[in-house]
Amino acid sequence: MKKLFLLGILFLSVQLNKAQNIYLNNFINDKDLINASIGFNLIKLKTDSIIISYNPNKSLTPASIQKLITTSAALNILGSNYKIPTFLEYDGYIDTNRILHGNIYIAGNGDPTLGSKYFPNNDFLSSWCEAIKKLNIDSITGGIIADASAFSYEQIPSTWSWGDIGNYYGAGVSALTIYDNTVSLSFSSGKNIGDSTNIDCIYPYVPEITFYNKVKAGKTKRDEAYVYGAPYISDRNVRGEIPRGVIDFRVKASIHDPAYLTAFELESYLINSGIKINKKATTLRRLSLKDENIISNRVKFYTYYSVKLITIIDVINKISNNQFTEHLLRILGEHLNVETTALSSASAVKTYLSNKGINTTGYYMNDGCGLSRYNALSTSFMTELLSKMQNNDDFYNSLPISGKTGTLKYFGKGTVLQGKVLAKSGSMQRVRSYAGYITSKSGEQYAFAIIINNFNCTSSHMKKKIESLFVGIYKDLN
């Protein structure tokens, strides 16, 4: 048995030089990793050969490096220049008195950028209003109806945590999304620990939504308030702590029904522009729940397009945007002709990768962004994917640069790694991961992936340990 164990160590250390063995051994024998599961793979891209490998086939929770699978599949299936359309339609007829005897419909197809803070010049409401005015109407007998039926009405993957879904990073998916499906709460707090807090302002205004505030002033210097609430349910509970003695302290929550808010916003914009609307804004989903008659014969009169797909992917990979990624997953599901739930779309993407020759054994995909703890993948799978994508410049350039940009802005800063690593990071409770490319001093290209689950130190300390490991390894790369 002892001989078998030693042979296993020799196999895992294939092609490691003595110095690299020391770096890796020091890392895996760190006291804070005694209970951890570790996977690590580093390959030379020119020869597709393994340079360093430790548990490369172990399936581990990946966190946000999962986004690399979704974004690479989106680039290959949809193309960098793909734009997501949103349609304006009407039913009924327009008479000579400039009256639309019918409704205006907003038919979404999953554009996550409408009113997004990441695209501040996105004046979609103005362009929609102008398009409606070109119908030569000043009155609508019906109302504004949001149609988000292009996607399943499942906003949240079934495997996401209850503690995530009420917060901005757990905002749901809708074929009609607006303002990043996020609302900002402005808090003020008392001067003493344990004092109550007030919600002074909510932006944007969201009809129906109610926040029950249980947040207290505490010792914390950061946001430790969490929002709890389900999709389509307007009640939200807020608990936890924020710093004491603050004003305009922002806590971000998810919007319960983004399609409805989209219809409401267009309705308000049109009314302010002088167009009369007889009925209140609503959604196709709400009408169907009431068994109300819905006219299917519509006239499409305007198409609004998102920015190019590569621009969306650049935001996803550089700042790790969960919501944008989940929208791409559903769009992929639609294009791969499956039901646009998280699981069906993920299954279709996994099948697509397998058909492209990637070994998906041990890969379990439950969402697009990595927020689900039910996701699992191996570092060998990830480096194989990265090898396949090495010549896709759009994918490569979407990744953060060590010590310079995105979520890697401080990783390797001031060390030999600065500017030499392009990678996606991942982080959630007891999970740290990195996957991407590294360029050696001689210009040789490598792909790598590292995943650590269940370490016994803080996430920030784990980040420093991984950084030190890569500094050591980099010094000896050819």
N, C-alpha and C positions, 0 to 999 in steps of 0.2 A: 504493500500500500504506500509506503514511504517513497519507493522508487517511482511509482505512478505519479505521485504528487510532484516530485522533482521534475519529471518529464513534462508535466503540465506547465510548470513555471517556465521551463525552457521554451516550450511552444509559444506561450504568451509573450515571451521576451524576444521572439524572432526578430532579427535585424537590429536589435537595440545595441548601441555601444555601451561601454562600461559606465560612462557619465550619465547617459540617459537612464540606465537601470537604477542608478542612485536617485535621480530625480523622481522617477515613478515609484520606486520602493519607499522613499521617504514620504511621498504623498499618500499612498494607500495604507501605510502604517501609522499615519497621523492619529493621535488619540481621539480626535473629533470625528474620525471616520470608522471607528471600531464597530459601529452598528450599521454602517452605510452600505448601500449597494452601488457599485461603481461600474460604469462602462466607458471605454476609451478606445478610439480608433484613429490612427493617423496614416494616410496613404500618400505616396508620391504619384501625382497625376500623370506624369509622362509615361511611367511604366505600369501604373495601376497596381503597384506593389505595396504591401503592408510594411510600414516602418516601425510603428509602435502599436501594440494591441493588448488590451486587457479586458476580459469579459466582453468581447465585441458582439456576441450573439445574445447577450442577456437583455430581455425586454424590460425597459424601465419607463417610468413616468417622465415625459420629455419637457413638460411646460411649453413655453412659447417657441421653442425651435420647431414645434409642430407647424408653425406658420410657413416654414420653408416648403413643406409638402404642398400646402394649399396654393401658395403663390407660384411655385414652379409649375404645378398642374394647370393653373389658370393661364399662365403665359403660353404654355404649349397648346392648350385646347382653344383658347379664345384669341390669343395674339396680343401683342403689346399695344396695338392701336385700337383695340375694341372699346366701344363706348356703350354705356348702359342707357337705354331709352326709357323715357317716361312719356306717356301719351295723354293728351287732353282730348276728350270726346264729349259729344252731347247726344241726347235722345230727344224725341218730339220734333217740333218744327219751329221755325222763326217766321213771325208774321210781318206785315208791312209797318206795324207800329213799333218795331224794334223790340218785340217781346219774344223770348224763348219760352215756348210752352213745353217745358221738359226740365232736364237736369244737366249739370256739368259733371263729368266724371274725370277723376285723376287716376289713371291706370298705371301703377308702378311695376317695375321689373327689377327692383333691388338696388337702385342707385343709393349708396350710403352717404353721398356727398352733399345732398340737398341741405343748404344752410349750415354745413359743417364748419366748425371753427378752423379746420385745416385748409379750408378754401374760402377765405373771407370775402372774396369778390364774386361769389356765386349768387348773383341776384336773380334767382329762379322765379320768385313771386312776381317781380316786375315783368319778366318776359312772359309768364303765364297770363298775367292781366292784359298785356298788350295783345296777345293772341286772341283772347276772349273778346276784347273790344273790336278786333277786326271782323268778328262775326256780325258787327253792326247791331248790337243789342244793348239795351240799357235796363232790362228787367228780365228776371228769371222766375217763372211760376213755381219751379221746383226748388232744388238746393244743390249744394256741392256734395258729391258722393265720392269717397275715397275707395278705390278698388285695389286691394292688396292681394287678390286671389291668385296672382301669378306664383306665389309661394304658398306652401302649407301655412296655416295660421299658427303653427307651433313656433312661438317666438324664441323659446329657450330649449337647448338640448336637454334631454331627460336626465343626463348624468352631471349637470352642473350643480354646484352646491347652493343650498338655500341662502347661505350667507353671502353669496356673490351677486345673485340676480337682481337685487334691488339697487345695486350700486352702478356707477357709470361704467366700470370695466366689465360688468355683467349685463349691460344693456341688451335688449332682445333684438331679434331680426324681424324685419317686415319688408314686404315688397315695396311698401311706401314708408320710407324712413326720413326723418327730419331732425335737424339740430343734433346730430349724432345720437339721437334717441336719449338725450340727456338733459336734465334740468338742474340748475344750480341753486342751492339754498344758501342764503346769506345769514350767518349766525352772529349773535353777540352773546357774551358770557359775563357772569359775575366775577368779582375780583378774588373770591375765596374758593378753595378746593371744595367741591360738592355743591357749589351754587348752581342754580338752574340757568338755562340758556333760552334765548328767544330766536325764532326764525323771523327775521325782519323783512326779507324780500325773497321772492321766488322768480327766477328768470330762466327761460321765457315763461310767460303766463300760460298755464296748462289748465283748461277747464276740467272740472270734476275732481281733480286730484287733491287729496287731503293728507297732510303729514302730521302724525302724532309724535310730538317731540318729547323724548325721555333723555336727551343728551345732557350731561353735566360738565361743569368746569373741572378740569383735572390738572395733574402735574405735567401731563404730556406737552410737548412743544409742536406736535403735528396733528394731523387729522386722524383721530381714532374713533370717529363716529361712523356707524354703519346703518344702511337703510335696508329694510326688509319689506318685501312686497312682491306679489305675483303678477304676471302678464295679464292685462285687461282688467285688473282689479285696481280701483282708484285709491284705496286706502294704503298708506305707507307708514311704517313705524320706523323711527330713527332713535338709535340707542348708542351708548358709548360715551367718549370724552372728546373735548376739544380744549385748547389752551385757555386758561383763565384770563379775564380782563381783556378780551379782544372784541373788535367790531368788524363787521364785514368779513367774517371768516367763512370761506366757501367750502361747502360739502356738496358733492355731485351725486345725483340719483338718476336712476333710469326712468324713462317715461312709460306709462302703463299701456298706452294705445297710440303709437306714433302715426298710424294711418288716420285716425280721427283727428289728431292735432294738425296734420297736413291739410285736411279738408277745412278745419276751423281757421287756419291761417290764411288760406286762399279766400275763404268767405269774408274774413275781416278786411283783407286787402281790397277785394272787389267793392265792398260796401263803402270803404273810405274813398274809393275811386268814383263813386257815384252810381254804381250799379245796384239796383234793388233786387233782393233775393227773398223769396216768400217763405221757404222752409229752412229749418236749421241744418247745419252740416252734419253728416253722418258717414257711415261706412257700409260697404256691401256686406261685410260680416254681420254688422248689427241688424241690417234689414233682413238678412236671411234668418237670423235668430228669431225675428218677429214674424216670419213667414209673410213678409210684405211682398207685393208684386214688384219684380225687378225687370225693367225693360231691357232686353238683350240687344235690340237693334240700335246700334249707336253709330254716330258719324265721327270718325277720327279727323280732327282739324289741326292738330299741332303735335310735334314731337320735340321733346327737350332731351338733349344728350348730356351725359356726364363727361368729365374729363377722361382722357385716355386711361386705359387699364394700368399701364406702367406707372402713371402718376399716383394712382391709388395704391399700387403695390409698393411704391417707394415709401409712402407713409406707413404702410403695414410693417415692412421689414425694418425701417429705421427707428420708429418709435413704439413698435409692437402693439398695433391697434387691433384689439379683439373684435370689435364690432364690424369693421371693414372686412376682416378675414371671414367672419361667419356669413356675411352677405355674398362674398365670392364663392364660398362653399355651396350655398343654395343655387347660385347662378350656374355653377358647374353641374349640380344635380339636374337642373332644368335642361342644360345643353346635352347631358348624357342620358336624357329621357327617363329619369326616375322621379319618384315622389320627392318633393323638395323639403323633406324633413332632414334633420342633421344626420341621423343614422343612415338613411337611404342615400343621401348625397355623399357621405363619407365612404360608404361601401362601394359606390360607383367610382369614386376617385381611386380607391385601393385596387379595384379591378383594372382600371385604366393603367395604373402604374405596373401592375403585374403583366399586363398585355404588352407593355413597353420593355419588358425584359428585366425589371427590377425584382429582386427576391423579396417578397413581402411576408415571408414566414416570420411569425413573431411580431408582426405589426398590427396593432389594434387601434383603429381610428374612430373616435366617437364625436369629434367636433373638428372645426377647421383651425382654431386658434391655440389650443392647448390648455384651455381653462378646465377641461374635464380631467379628473384624476383617473378615469377609465382608459385614457389613452396610454399606449405603451409601444415603444419601438426600441430597436437596438442601434448601437453606434455604427455597426457595419452596414445596416440598411441606410442610415443617414449619409455615410460617406459614399455609398454607391449612388445615391440620388445626386449628391454634390458632384460626383465625377461625371454623371450624365449631363449636368447643367453647366459644366465648366466653361463652355464656349458660348453660352447665352449672355451676352454683354448686359442686357437689360436686367437680368436676374443678378448677375455679379455686382453691378453698380448700385443695385437697390440695397445692398447690405451696409450696415454701419462700419466705419473704419476705426480701428483701435486707437484710442487716445485723441480722437478728432470729432466723430459725429455720432448722432443717435444714441442708442443704449450702450454703445461702446465708448462713449466720449471720455470716460475716465479709466477704462480698462487698458492697462499697459501704458498709460500716459507717463512720459518721462523715462521710459525703459526702452530696451531694444525692440520691444513689440510695437511701439508707436508707429502707426501707419503701415504696419506689415500684416495685420490681420483684418480680413473682411468677414464678418460673422454675425449670426443672430444669437442673441442671448435668451435664456429662459429662466424664470424665477417664480416660484410659488412656495408655500410653506413646506419646508424640508426638501425642496427641489432646487438644484442649480444646474444649468446646462448651457453649453455653447456649441455651435456648429457653423462651419464655414471654411474659409480658405486662409492659408498662411504662405507668405513668400519669404524664402530664405535669403541670406545675404548675397548669395550667388544668383538670385533670381529664379530659383527652382520653386515650382508651385506644388503645394500640398493641400489636401482636403482633410478635415478633422471633425470629430464629434466627441464630446465628453458629457456624460450625464451622471449626476450624483443624487441619490435619493436617501433621505433619512440620516443626514449628518447631525452631529450633536452641538454645533456652534451656530452663531447667527448667520443669516444669509450673506451679510456684508463680509464677515470673516471668511466664509466659504469662497466668496469671490476672490479675496486676496490670496487664498491658498491656491486656487486654480491659476491665477495670474502668475504666481511664483513658479508653479509647475511649468507653465508655458515659457517663461523667461529662461528657465534652465534648459528645456528641450530646444528652444530656438537657437541658443548659442552653439549647439552641436549639429544643427541641420546643415546639409551641404547646399 
